[in-house]
């Protein structure tokens, strides 16, 4: 059995398959998933699992070079933004890039996979760009 916290088979496989520059998105329950992009749907009901729990678990296994969030996240201030700011300050998310929500949705077309959570706070979405550990 794995020692690390990530137990979901599909999510573990995707994280293990990422190369430098690949994008993995973690999104709220309402974010559309473009045709052809792998969806790992973890959503069970409103708020379960929450965005922050999924993000923290992924970060335990994934090397992140940078991340992208929507400008609207700063405007709406969902609760997860506090955690994102803390993770960013700790250097765990690499450089931050901002796009409009519409541009982030367009960026999702090139994601290796999208992880849907049960999060129901608006604009609680992030694109993680894979880094390297060497």
N, CA, C and O atoms as CSV, one atom per row, in Angstrom:
chain,resi,resn,atom,element,x,y,z
A,1,UNK,N,N,0.850,-1.185,0.000
A,1,UNK,CA,C,0.000,0.000,0.000
A,1,UNK,C,C,0.890,1.241,0.000
A,1,UNK,O,O,1.977,1.242,0.577
A,2,UNK,N,N,0.409,2.296,-0.656
A,2,UNK,CA,C,1.165,3.550,-0.724
A,2,UNK,C,C,1.349,4.161,0.654
A,2,UNK,O,O,0.497,4.026,1.532
A,3,UNK,N,N,2.482,4.839,0.828
A,3,UNK,CA,C,2.764,5.535,2.085
A,3,UNK,C,C,2.313,6.990,2.044
A,3,UNK,O,O,2.052,7.598,3.082
A,4,UNK,N,N,2.225,7.533,0.852
A,4,UNK,CA,C,1.859,8.943,0.718
A,4,UNK,C,C,0.343,9.086,0.784
A,4,UNK,O,O,-0.374,8.096,0.634
A,5,UNK,N,N,-0.161,10.310,1.007
A,5,UNK,CA,C,-1.597,10.482,1.254
A,5,UNK,C,C,-2.514,10.261,0.053
A,5,UNK,O,O,-3.707,10.025,0.241
A,6,UNK,N,N,-2.000,10.330,-1.165
A,6,UNK,CA,C,-2.854,10.223,-2.349
A,6,UNK,C,C,-3.199,8.767,-2.631
A,6,UNK,O,O,-2.335,7.987,-3.030
A,7,UNK,N,N,-4.457,8.401,-2.425
A,7,UNK,CA,C,-4.891,7.016,-2.598
A,7,UNK,C,C,-5.707,6.796,-3.865
A,7,UNK,O,O,-5.803,5.658,-4.324
A,8,UNK,N,N,-6.297,7.831,-4.446
A,8,UNK,CA,C,-7.127,7.677,-5.633
A,8,UNK,C,C,-6.270,7.176,-6.788
A,8,UNK,O,O,-5.279,7.809,-7.153
A,9,UNK,N,N,-6.651,6.047,-7.357
A,9,UNK,CA,C,-5.849,5.396,-8.399
A,9,UNK,C,C,-5.689,6.290,-9.628
A,9,UNK,O,O,-4.573,6.482,-10.113
A,10,UNK,N,N,-6.788,6.831,-10.132
A,10,UNK,CA,C,-6.724,7.644,-11.349
A,10,UNK,C,C,-5.892,8.901,-11.134
A,10,UNK,O,O,-5.095,9.267,-11.998
A,11,UNK,N,N,-6.064,9.560,-10.006
A,11,UNK,CA,C,-5.308,10.781,-9.728
A,11,UNK,C,C,-3.836,10.476,-9.518
A,11,UNK,O,O,-2.978,11.218,-9.994
A,12,UNK,N,N,-3.535,9.410,-8.822
A,12,UNK,CA,C,-2.142,9.003,-8.608
A,12,UNK,C,C,-1.452,8.691,-9.940
A,12,UNK,O,O,-0.296,9.058,-10.149
A,13,UNK,N,N,-2.173,8.011,-10.836
A,13,UNK,CA,C,-1.622,7.685,-12.157
A,13,UNK,C,C,-1.315,8.948,-12.944
A,13,UNK,O,O,-0.253,9.053,-13.557
A,14,UNK,N,N,-2.233,9.908,-12.934
A,14,UNK,CA,C,-2.025,11.144,-13.691
A,14,UNK,C,C,-0.834,11.923,-13.133
A,14,UNK,O,O,0.010,12.386,-13.899
A,15,UNK,N,N,-0.755,12.071,-11.825
A,15,UNK,CA,C,0.367,12.804,-11.228
A,15,UNK,C,C,1.685,12.121,-11.596
A,15,UNK,O,O,2.659,12.792,-11.938
A,16,UNK,N,N,1.716,10.796,-11.528
A,16,UNK,CA,C,2.943,10.066,-11.859
A,16,UNK,C,C,3.324,10.209,-13.326
A,16,UNK,O,O,4.496,10.070,-13.677
A,17,UNK,N,N,2.349,10.486,-14.184
A,17,UNK,CA,C,2.629,10.576,-15.620
A,17,UNK,C,C,2.988,11.981,-16.096
A,17,UNK,O,O,3.360,12.153,-17.256
A,18,UNK,N,N,2.886,12.992,-15.226
A,18,UNK,CA,C,3.146,14.369,-15.646
A,18,UNK,C,C,4.615,14.584,-15.982
A,18,UNK,O,O,5.510,14.078,-15.305
A,19,UNK,N,N,4.835,15.337,-17.033
A,19,UNK,CA,C,6.170,15.779,-17.393
A,19,UNK,C,C,6.287,17.279,-17.172
A,19,UNK,O,O,5.298,17.959,-16.899
A,20,UNK,N,N,7.514,17.788,-17.293
A,20,UNK,CA,C,7.775,19.204,-17.081
A,20,UNK,C,C,6.893,20.053,-17.992
A,20,UNK,O,O,6.913,19.893,-19.213
A,21,UNK,N,N,6.123,20.949,-17.394
A,21,UNK,CA,C,5.262,21.853,-18.150
A,21,UNK,C,C,3.845,21.366,-18.344
A,21,UNK,O,O,2.985,22.131,-18.782
A,22,UNK,N,N,3.580,20.100,-18.025
A,22,UNK,CA,C,2.208,19.600,-18.137
A,22,UNK,C,C,1.313,20.295,-17.116
A,22,UNK,O,O,1.775,20.728,-16.060
A,23,UNK,N,N,0.038,20.395,-17.442
A,23,UNK,CA,C,-0.922,21.102,-16.590
A,23,UNK,C,C,-1.940,20.122,-16.016
A,23,UNK,O,O,-2.531,19.319,-16.737
A,24,UNK,N,N,-2.129,20.209,-14.710
A,24,UNK,CA,C,-3.180,19.489,-13.999
A,24,UNK,C,C,-4.063,20.535,-13.344
A,24,UNK,O,O,-3.572,21.406,-12.626
A,25,UNK,N,N,-5.363,20.452,-13.588
A,25,UNK,CA,C,-6.275,21.426,-12.987
A,25,UNK,C,C,-7.074,20.785,-11.865
A,25,UNK,O,O,-7.496,19.632,-11.959
A,26,UNK,N,N,-7.273,21.546,-10.813
A,26,UNK,CA,C,-8.167,21.170,-9.724
A,26,UNK,C,C,-9.256,22.231,-9.719
A,26,UNK,O,O,-8.973,23.424,-9.609
A,27,UNK,N,N,-10.508,21.787,-9.841
A,27,UNK,CA,C,-11.582,22.744,-10.084
A,27,UNK,C,C,-12.781,22.512,-9.163
A,27,UNK,O,O,-12.923,21.468,-8.526
A,28,UNK,N,N,-13.635,23.535,-9.127
A,28,UNK,CA,C,-14.870,23.430,-8.361
A,28,UNK,C,C,-15.893,22.599,-9.139
A,28,UNK,O,O,-15.647,22.196,-10.276
A,29,UNK,N,N,-17.023,22.355,-8.518
A,29,UNK,CA,C,-18.035,21.475,-9.105
A,29,UNK,C,C,-18.662,22.041,-10.374
A,29,UNK,O,O,-19.247,21.288,-11.153
A,30,UNK,N,N,-18.556,23.342,-10.601
A,30,UNK,CA,C,-19.212,23.948,-11.746
A,30,UNK,C,C,-18.344,24.182,-12.970
A,30,UNK,O,O,-18.857,24.564,-14.022
A,31,UNK,N,N,-17.040,23.961,-12.856
A,31,UNK,CA,C,-16.137,24.244,-13.983
A,31,UNK,C,C,-16.394,23.256,-15.126
A,31,UNK,O,O,-16.401,22.045,-14.903
A,32,UNK,N,N,-16.604,23.761,-16.346
A,32,UNK,CA,C,-16.807,22.841,-17.466
A,32,UNK,C,C,-15.518,22.103,-17.814
A,32,UNK,O,O,-14.416,22.623,-17.640
A,33,UNK,N,N,-15.683,20.898,-18.301
A,33,UNK,CA,C,-14.545,20.084,-18.725
A,33,UNK,C,C,-14.643,19.920,-20.236
A,33,UNK,O,O,-15.623,19.375,-20.744
A,34,UNK,N,N,-13.623,20.392,-20.954
A,34,UNK,CA,C,-13.674,20.306,-22.415
A,34,UNK,C,C,-13.666,18.857,-22.904
A,34,UNK,O,O,-13.080,17.987,-22.260
A,35,UNK,N,N,-14.314,18.599,-24.040
A,35,UNK,CA,C,-14.260,17.258,-24.629
A,35,UNK,C,C,-12.818,16.853,-24.887
A,35,UNK,O,O,-12.013,17.659,-25.352
A,36,UNK,N,N,-12.499,15.610,-24.587
A,36,UNK,CA,C,-11.165,15.097,-24.855
A,36,UNK,C,C,-10.182,15.246,-23.714
A,36,UNK,O,O,-9.106,14.650,-23.758
A,37,UNK,N,N,-10.515,16.025,-22.687
A,37,UNK,CA,C,-9.645,16.179,-21.529
A,37,UNK,C,C,-10.106,15.188,-20.468
A,37,UNK,O,O,-11.293,15.111,-20.152
A,38,UNK,N,N,-9.157,14.432,-19.923
A,38,UNK,CA,C,-9.502,13.449,-18.899
A,38,UNK,C,C,-10.094,14.133,-17.672
A,38,UNK,O,O,-9.546,15.109,-17.160
A,39,UNK,N,N,-11.217,13.604,-17.214
A,39,UNK,CA,C,-11.862,14.097,-16.004
A,39,UNK,C,C,-11.692,13.061,-14.901
A,39,UNK,O,O,-12.044,11.893,-15.063
A,40,UNK,N,N,-11.146,13.511,-13.782
A,40,UNK,CA,C,-11.120,12.692,-12.574
A,40,UNK,C,C,-12.133,13.332,-11.645
A,40,UNK,O,O,-11.849,14.341,-11.000
A,41,UNK,N,N,-13.312,12.742,-11.580
A,41,UNK,CA,C,-14.423,13.337,-10.855
A,41,UNK,C,C,-14.462,12.784,-9.440
A,41,UNK,O,O,-14.854,11.638,-9.219
A,42,UNK,N,N,-14.051,13.607,-8.490
A,42,UNK,CA,C,-14.052,13.221,-7.085
A,42,UNK,C,C,-15.296,13.729,-6.366
A,42,UNK,O,O,-15.544,13.341,-5.224
A,43,UNK,N,N,-16.084,14.588,-7.009
A,43,UNK,CA,C,-17.241,15.221,-6.371
A,43,UNK,C,C,-18.247,14.175,-5.904
A,43,UNK,O,O,-18.634,13.284,-6.660
A,44,UNK,N,N,-18.664,14.298,-4.642
A,44,UNK,CA,C,-19.674,13.411,-4.070
A,44,UNK,C,C,-20.955,14.193,-3.815
A,44,UNK,O,O,-22.047,13.753,-4.174
A,45,UNK,N,N,-20.807,15.357,-3.191
A,45,UNK,CA,C,-21.926,16.246,-2.901
A,45,UNK,C,C,-21.344,17.628,-2.652
A,45,UNK,O,O,-20.126,17.803,-2.696
A,46,UNK,N,N,-22.195,18.604,-2.394
A,46,UNK,CA,C,-21.726,19.975,-2.166
A,46,UNK,C,C,-20.652,19.998,-1.082
A,46,UNK,O,O,-20.900,19.615,0.061
A,47,UNK,N,N,-19.469,20.449,-1.453
A,47,UNK,CA,C,-18.380,20.620,-0.486
A,47,UNK,C,C,-17.555,19.382,-0.202
A,47,UNK,O,O,-16.579,19.466,0.544
A,48,UNK,N,N,-17.901,18.246,-0.759
A,48,UNK,CA,C,-17.163,17.013,-0.471
A,48,UNK,C,C,-16.716,16.374,-1.775
A,48,UNK,O,O,-17.559,16.063,-2.617
A,49,UNK,N,N,-15.414,16.167,-1.970
A,49,UNK,CA,C,-14.349,16.733,-1.151
A,49,UNK,C,C,-14.171,18.219,-1.458
A,49,UNK,O,O,-14.523,18.699,-2.535
A,50,UNK,N,N,-13.625,18.915,-0.499
A,50,UNK,CA,C,-13.391,20.341,-0.702
A,50,UNK,C,C,-12.113,20.562,-1.508
A,50,UNK,O,O,-11.239,19.697,-1.560
A,51,UNK,N,N,-12.021,21.704,-2.118
A,51,UNK,CA,C,-10.897,22.078,-2.974
A,51,UNK,C,C,-9.562,22.009,-2.232
A,51,UNK,O,O,-8.593,21.449,-2.744
A,52,UNK,N,N,-9.512,22.575,-1.030
A,52,UNK,CA,C,-8.249,22.665,-0.286
A,52,UNK,C,C,-7.713,21.277,0.066
A,52,UNK,O,O,-6.510,21.040,-0.040
A,53,UNK,N,N,-8.575,20.368,0.477
A,53,UNK,CA,C,-8.119,19.008,0.814
A,53,UNK,C,C,-7.525,18.312,-0.401
A,53,UNK,O,O,-6.487,17.659,-0.299
A,54,UNK,N,N,-8.174,18.446,-1.538
A,54,UNK,CA,C,-7.663,17.826,-2.759
A,54,UNK,C,C,-6.340,18.473,-3.163
A,54,UNK,O,O,-5.386,17.772,-3.501
A,55,UNK,N,N,-6.277,19.793,-3.130
A,55,UNK,CA,C,-5.042,20.493,-3.482
A,55,UNK,C,C,-3.888,20.068,-2.579
A,55,UNK,O,O,-2.806,19.752,-3.074
A,56,UNK,N,N,-4.098,20.055,-1.278
A,56,UNK,CA,C,-3.030,19.674,-0.354
A,56,UNK,C,C,-2.551,18.246,-0.594
A,56,UNK,O,O,-1.356,17.966,-0.493
A,57,UNK,N,N,-3.471,17.348,-0.910
A,57,UNK,CA,C,-3.096,15.958,-1.179
A,57,UNK,C,C,-2.283,15.860,-2.466
A,57,UNK,O,O,-1.281,15.146,-2.511
A,58,UNK,N,N,-2.701,16.562,-3.502
A,58,UNK,CA,C,-1.946,16.559,-4.764
A,58,UNK,C,C,-0.558,17.155,-4.555
A,58,UNK,O,O,0.425,16.638,-5.087
A,59,UNK,N,N,-0.470,18.230,-3.789
A,59,UNK,CA,C,0.824,18.875,-3.566
A,59,UNK,C,C,1.800,17.972,-2.803
A,59,UNK,O,O,3.012,18.172,-2.881
A,60,UNK,N,N,1.290,16.995,-2.076
A,60,UNK,CA,C,2.166,16.046,-1.383
A,60,UNK,C,C,2.923,15.163,-2.373
A,60,UNK,O,O,3.945,14.573,-2.023
A,61,UNK,N,N,2.422,15.071,-3.618
A,61,UNK,CA,C,3.043,14.196,-4.614
A,61,UNK,C,C,3.556,14.918,-5.854
A,61,UNK,O,O,4.388,14.378,-6.584
A,62,UNK,N,N,3.075,16.121,-6.096
A,62,UNK,CA,C,3.392,16.797,-7.360
A,62,UNK,C,C,4.358,17.953,-7.150
A,62,UNK,O,O,4.178,18.770,-6.247
A,63,UNK,N,N,5.387,18.013,-7.993
A,63,UNK,CA,C,6.296,19.153,-8.014
A,63,UNK,C,C,5.665,20.225,-8.892
A,63,UNK,O,O,5.411,19.994,-10.074
A,64,UNK,N,N,5.414,21.389,-8.319
A,64,UNK,CA,C,4.740,22.471,-9.042
A,64,UNK,C,C,5.735,23.580,-9.353
A,64,UNK,O,O,6.437,24.070,-8.468
A,65,UNK,N,N,5.784,23.966,-10.617
A,65,UNK,CA,C,6.667,25.048,-11.064
A,65,UNK,C,C,5.955,26.396,-11.013
A,65,UNK,O,O,6.550,27.415,-10.663
A,66,UNK,N,N,4.667,26.384,-11.370
A,66,UNK,CA,C,3.871,27.608,-11.353
A,66,UNK,C,C,2.399,27.221,-11.311
A,66,UNK,O,O,2.039,26.051,-11.438
A,67,UNK,N,N,1.565,28.231,-11.129
A,67,UNK,CA,C,0.131,27.974,-11.106
A,67,UNK,C,C,-0.612,29.153,-11.704
A,67,UNK,O,O,-0.107,30.273,-11.776
A,68,UNK,N,N,-1.833,28.855,-12.131
A,68,UNK,CA,C,-2.669,29.870,-12.761
A,68,UNK,C,C,-4.020,29.869,-12.060
A,68,UNK,O,O,-4.632,28.821,-11.856
A,69,UNK,N,N,-4.467,31.054,-11.699
A,69,UNK,CA,C,-5.816,31.224,-11.158
A,69,UNK,C,C,-6.481,32.372,-11.908
A,69,UNK,O,O,-5.819,33.147,-12.599
A,70,UNK,N,N,-7.784,32.468,-11.763
A,70,UNK,CA,C,-8.542,33.531,-12.433
A,70,UNK,C,C,-8.493,34.818,-11.617
A,70,UNK,O,O,-8.507,34.791,-10.386
A,71,UNK,N,N,-8.436,35.942,-12.321
A,71,UNK,CA,C,-8.525,37.256,-11.677
A,71,UNK,C,C,-9.753,37.340,-10.779
A,71,UNK,O,O,-9.713,37.946,-9.708
A,72,UNK,N,N,-10.835,36.730,-11.224
A,72,UNK,CA,C,-12.093,36.788,-10.488
A,72,UNK,C,C,-11.971,36.180,-9.095
A,72,UNK,O,O,-12.742,36.525,-8.200
A,73,UNK,N,N,-11.026,35.294,-8.907
A,73,UNK,CA,C,-10.832,34.700,-7.582
A,73,UNK,C,C,-10.439,35.781,-6.578
A,73,UNK,O,O,-10.881,35.756,-5.430
A,74,UNK,N,N,-9.613,36.723,-7.009
A,74,UNK,CA,C,-9.224,37.829,-6.127
A,74,UNK,C,C,-10.399,38.779,-5.878
A,74,UNK,O,O,-10.500,39.380,-4.809
A,75,UNK,N,N,-11.271,38.908,-6.855
A,75,UNK,CA,C,-12.436,39.780,-6.696
A,75,UNK,C,C,-13.479,39.173,-5.761
A,75,UNK,O,O,-14.022,39.874,-4.906
A,76,UNK,N,N,-13.766,37.880,-5.911
A,76,UNK,CA,C,-14.809,37.210,-5.120
A,76,UNK,C,C,-14.303,36.715,-3.762
A,76,UNK,O,O,-15.095,36.521,-2.840
A,77,UNK,N,N,-12.996,36.514,-3.638
A,77,UNK,CA,C,-12.383,36.097,-2.366
A,77,UNK,C,C,-13.008,34.832,-1.761
A,77,UNK,O,O,-13.464,34.872,-0.618
A,78,UNK,N,N,-13.042,33.715,-2.496
A,78,UNK,CA,C,-13.552,32.491,-1.880
A,78,UNK,C,C,-12.615,32.062,-0.743
A,78,UNK,O,O,-11.435,32.410,-0.754
A,79,UNK,N,N,-13.128,31.314,0.230
A,79,UNK,CA,C,-12.299,30.919,1.382
A,79,UNK,C,C,-10.976,30.240,1.002
A,79,UNK,O,O,-9.976,30.405,1.701
A,80,UNK,N,N,-10.965,29.493,-0.080
A,80,UNK,CA,C,-9.737,28.794,-0.488
A,80,UNK,C,C,-8.609,29.756,-0.855
A,80,UNK,O,O,-7.441,29.367,-0.839
A,81,UNK,N,N,-8.939,30.994,-1.181
A,81,UNK,CA,C,-7.902,31.961,-1.560
A,81,UNK,C,C,-6.926,32.203,-0.418
A,81,UNK,O,O,-5.740,32.419,-0.666
A,82,UNK,N,N,-7.386,32.174,0.809
A,82,UNK,CA,C,-6.492,32.346,1.963
A,82,UNK,C,C,-5.439,31.245,1.969
A,82,UNK,O,O,-4.255,31.514,2.170
A,83,UNK,N,N,-5.867,30.013,1.751
A,83,UNK,CA,C,-4.934,28.879,1.722
A,83,UNK,C,C,-3.993,28.996,0.534
A,83,UNK,O,O,-2.795,28.749,0.670
A,84,UNK,N,N,-4.514,29.368,-0.625
A,84,UNK,CA,C,-3.650,29.542,-1.800
A,84,UNK,C,C,-2.577,30.590,-1.536
A,84,UNK,O,O,-1.421,30.401,-1.915
A,85,UNK,N,N,-2.945,31.680,-0.898
A,85,UNK,CA,C,-1.967,32.718,-0.579
A,85,UNK,C,C,-0.899,32.196,0.381
A,85,UNK,O,O,0.278,32.523,0.233
A,86,UNK,N,N,-1.299,31.389,1.359
A,86,UNK,CA,C,-0.337,30.798,2.300
A,86,UNK,C,C,0.596,29.823,1.590
A,86,UNK,O,O,1.806,29.853,1.811
A,87,UNK,N,N,0.042,28.955,0.737
A,87,UNK,CA,C,0.862,28.000,-0.015
A,87,UNK,C,C,1.812,28.726,-0.958
A,87,UNK,O,O,2.966,28.328,-1.120
A,88,UNK,N,N,1.321,29.787,-1.574
A,88,UNK,CA,C,2.153,30.575,-2.477
A,88,UNK,C,C,3.291,31.241,-1.709
A,88,UNK,O,O,4.433,31.238,-2.170
A,89,UNK,N,N,2.989,31.814,-0.540
A,89,UNK,CA,C,4.017,32.456,0.281
A,89,UNK,C,C,5.065,31.456,0.746
A,89,UNK,O,O,6.231,31.807,0.924
A,90,UNK,N,N,4.645,30.203,0.942
A,90,UNK,CA,C,5.573,29.153,1.377
A,90,UNK,C,C,6.377,28.579,0.205
A,90,UNK,O,O,7.231,27.714,0.407
A,91,UNK,N,N,6.115,29.046,-0.994
A,91,UNK,CA,C,6.855,28.585,-2.168
A,91,UNK,C,C,6.404,27.239,-2.706
A,91,UNK,O,O,7.136,26.610,-3.470
A,92,UNK,N,N,5.231,26.786,-2.333
A,92,UNK,CA,C,4.766,25.461,-2.751
A,92,UNK,C,C,4.015,25.462,-4.071
A,92,UNK,O,O,3.711,24.402,-4.618
A,93,UNK,N,N,3.713,26.662,-4.589
A,93,UNK,CA,C,2.962,26.748,-5.836
A,93,UNK,C,C,3.740,27.407,-6.966
A,93,UNK,O,O,3.197,27.611,-8.052
A,94,UNK,N,N,4.986,27.737,-6.730
A,94,UNK,CA,C,5.765,28.406,-7.755
A,94,UNK,C,C,5.192,29.765,-8.097
A,94,UNK,O,O,4.429,30.347,-7.325
A,95,UNK,N,N,5.563,30.257,-9.249
A,95,UNK,CA,C,5.122,31.586,-9.669
A,95,UNK,C,C,3.631,31.593,-9.992
A,95,UNK,O,O,3.109,30.658,-10.599
A,96,UNK,N,N,2.961,32.654,-9.580
A,96,UNK,CA,C,1.526,32.789,-9.844
A,96,UNK,C,C,1.290,33.581,-11.122
A,96,UNK,O,O,1.918,34.612,-11.362
A,97,UNK,N,N,0.374,33.075,-11.934
A,97,UNK,CA,C,-0.071,33.767,-13.137
A,97,UNK,C,C,-1.575,33.968,-13.015
A,97,UNK,O,O,-2.287,33.093,-12.521
A,98,UNK,N,N,-2.053,35.115,-13.462
A,98,UNK,CA,C,-3.479,35.426,-13.423
A,98,UNK,C,C,-4.039,35.511,-14.836
A,98,UNK,O,O,-3.412,36.084,-15.727
A,99,UNK,N,N,-5.204,34.946,-15.030
A,99,UNK,CA,C,-5.940,35.031,-16.286
A,99,UNK,C,C,-7.387,35.345,-15.947
A,99,UNK,O,O,-7.805,35.198,-14.799
A,100,UNK,N,N,-8.138,35.770,-16.924
A,100,UNK,CA,C,-9.579,35.882,-16.707
A,100,UNK,C,C,-10.149,34.468,-16.577
A,100,UNK,O,O,-9.525,33.496,-17.004
A,101,UNK,N,N,-11.329,34.367,-15.990
A,101,UNK,CA,C,-11.966,33.051,-15.851
A,101,UNK,C,C,-12.189,32.426,-17.225
A,101,UNK,O,O,-12.003,31.222,-17.399
A,102,UNK,N,N,-12.585,33.235,-18.192
A,102,UNK,CA,C,-12.795,32.719,-19.553
A,102,UNK,C,C,-11.493,32.192,-20.151
A,102,UNK,O,O,-11.485,31.145,-20.798
A,103,UNK,N,N,-10.391,32.915,-19.936
A,103,UNK,CA,C,-9.094,32.456,-20.452
A,103,UNK,C,C,-8.642,31.181,-19.742
A,103,UNK,O,O,-8.018,30.316,-20.358
A,104,UNK,N,N,-8.952,31.060,-18.452
A,104,UNK,CA,C,-8.606,29.838,-17.714
A,104,UNK,C,C,-9.392,28.653,-18.272
A,104,UNK,O,O,-8.861,27.548,-18.386
A,105,UNK,N,N,-10.654,28.886,-18.615
A,105,UNK,CA,C,-11.448,27.819,-19.229
A,105,UNK,C,C,-10.840,27.405,-20.570
A,105,UNK,O,O,-10.827,26.220,-20.902
A,106,UNK,N,N,-10.343,28.360,-21.334
A,106,UNK,CA,C,-9.682,28.033,-22.602
A,106,UNK,C,C,-8.400,27.235,-22.358
A,106,UNK,O,O,-8.095,26.291,-23.086
A,107,UNK,N,N,-7.657,27.628,-21.326
A,107,UNK,CA,C,-6.416,26.927,-20.961
A,107,UNK,C,C,-6.713,25.472,-20.591
A,107,UNK,O,O,-5.879,24.592,-20.806
A,108,UNK,N,N,-7.891,25.223,-20.038
A,108,UNK,CA,C,-8.240,23.868,-19.609
A,108,UNK,C,C,-8.280,22.882,-20.772
A,108,UNK,O,O,-8.178,21.674,-20.560
A,109,UNK,N,N,-8.425,23.378,-21.985
A,109,UNK,CA,C,-8.427,22.506,-23.163
A,109,UNK,C,C,-7.102,21.780,-23.342
A,109,UNK,O,O,-7.045,20.730,-23.981
A,110,UNK,N,N,-6.025,22.344,-22.772
A,110,UNK,CA,C,-4.694,21.753,-22.919
A,110,UNK,C,C,-4.221,21.038,-21.657
A,110,UNK,O,O,-3.066,20.621,-21.577
A,111,UNK,N,N,-5.105,20.895,-20.675
A,111,UNK,CA,C,-4.721,20.200,-19.437
A,111,UNK,C,C,-4.584,18.700,-19.705
A,111,UNK,O,O,-5.305,18.135,-20.526
A,112,UNK,N,N,-3.657,18.075,-19.004
A,112,UNK,CA,C,-3.543,16.605,-19.078
A,112,UNK,C,C,-4.752,15.960,-18.429
A,112,UNK,O,O,-5.236,14.924,-18.885
A,113,UNK,N,N,-5.243,16.586,-17.348
A,113,UNK,CA,C,-6.429,16.092,-16.663
A,113,UNK,C,C,-7.024,17.217,-15.832
A,113,UNK,O,O,-6.345,18.173,-15.459
A,114,UNK,N,N,-8.313,17.071,-15.555
A,114,UNK,CA,C,-9.020,18.009,-14.687
A,114,UNK,C,C,-9.619,17.198,-13.545
A,114,UNK,O,O,-10.298,16.193,-13.755
A,115,UNK,N,N,-9.345,17.665,-12.332
A,115,UNK,CA,C,-9.853,17.005,-11.133
A,115,UNK,C,C,-11.013,17.834,-10.602
A,115,UNK,O,O,-10.827,18.964,-10.150
A,116,UNK,N,N,-12.208,17.265,-10.661
A,116,UNK,CA,C,-13.396,17.971,-10.172
A,116,UNK,C,C,-13.610,17.619,-8.704
A,116,UNK,O,O,-13.658,16.449,-8.324
A,117,UNK,N,N,-13.737,18.668,-7.889
A,117,UNK,CA,C,-14.026,18.501,-6.473
A,117,UNK,C,C,-15.503,18.798,-6.229
A,117,UNK,O,O,-16.238,19.118,-7.163
A,118,UNK,N,N,-15.926,18.694,-4.996
A,118,UNK,CA,C,-17.282,19.063,-4.635
A,118,UNK,C,C,-17.397,20.517,-4.206
A,118,UNK,O,O,-18.434,20.951,-3.705
A,119,UNK,N,N,-16.312,21.264,-4.412
A,119,UNK,CA,C,-16.282,22.681,-3.993
A,119,UNK,C,C,-17.377,23.468,-4.699
A,119,UNK,O,O,-17.562,23.340,-5.909
A,120,UNK,N,N,-18.096,24.278,-3.942
A,120,UNK,CA,C,-19.190,25.082,-4.506
A,120,UNK,C,C,-19.004,26.570,-4.251
A,120,UNK,O,O,-19.988,27.308,-4.200
A,121,UNK,N,N,-17.777,27.027,-4.091
A,121,UNK,CA,C,-17.471,28.447,-3.994
A,121,UNK,C,C,-17.016,28.922,-5.379
A,121,UNK,O,O,-16.172,28.274,-5.999
A,122,UNK,N,N,-17.555,30.032,-5.871
A,122,UNK,CA,C,-17.230,30.485,-7.225
A,122,UNK,C,C,-15.736,30.742,-7.429
A,122,UNK,O,O,-15.041,31.242,-6.545
A,123,UNK,N,N,-15.270,30.384,-8.621
A,123,UNK,CA,C,-13.909,30.656,-9.087
A,123,UNK,C,C,-12.831,29.912,-8.299
A,123,UNK,O,O,-11.670,30.319,-8.321
A,124,UNK,N,N,-13.186,28.847,-7.615
A,124,UNK,CA,C,-12.199,28.081,-6.856
A,124,UNK,C,C,-11.606,27.019,-7.771
A,124,UNK,O,O,-11.944,25.838,-7.699
A,125,UNK,N,N,-10.703,27.487,-8.639
A,125,UNK,CA,C,-10.069,26.650,-9.664
A,125,UNK,C,C,-8.601,27.029,-9.743
A,125,UNK,O,O,-8.232,28.185,-9.539
A,126,UNK,N,N,-7.766,26.034,-10.043
A,126,UNK,CA,C,-6.339,26.293,-10.197
A,126,UNK,C,C,-5.770,25.370,-11.267
A,126,UNK,O,O,-6.145,24.201,-11.362
A,127,UNK,N,N,-4.867,25.909,-12.064
A,127,UNK,CA,C,-4.094,25.103,-13.015
A,127,UNK,C,C,-2.679,25.002,-12.449
A,127,UNK,O,O,-2.002,26.014,-12.263
A,128,UNK,N,N,-2.246,23.788,-12.181
A,128,UNK,CA,C,-0.902,23.547,-11.659
A,128,UNK,C,C,0.002,23.127,-12.811
A,128,UNK,O,O,-0.318,22.194,-13.548
A,129,UNK,N,N,1.125,23.808,-12.965
A,129,UNK,CA,C,2.084,23.491,-14.014
A,129,UNK,C,C,3.202,22.675,-13.389
A,129,UNK,O,O,3.862,23.125,-12.452
A,130,UNK,N,N,3.410,21.476,-13.910
A,130,UNK,CA,C,4.384,20.556,-13.339
A,130,UNK,C,C,5.808,21.058,-13.506
A,130,UNK,O,O,6.198,21.563,-14.559
A,131,UNK,N,N,6.570,20.902,-12.433
A,131,UNK,CA,C,7.988,21.215,-12.457
A,131,UNK,C,C,8.780,19.912,-12.461
A,131,UNK,O,O,8.231,18.840,-12.717
A,132,UNK,N,N,10.052,20.014,-12.181
A,132,UNK,CA,C,10.913,18.837,-12.069
A,132,UNK,C,C,11.576,18.857,-10.695
A,132,UNK,O,O,11.732,19.914,-10.084
A,133,UNK,N,N,11.963,17.678,-10.222
A,133,UNK,CA,C,12.546,17.577,-8.886
A,133,UNK,C,C,14.077,17.612,-8.929
A,133,UNK,O,O,14.727,17.454,-7.896
A,134,UNK,N,N,14.645,17.815,-10.097
A,134,UNK,CA,C,16.111,17.893,-10.203
A,134,UNK,C,C,16.521,19.194,-10.847
A,134,UNK,O,O,17.712,19.447,-11.024
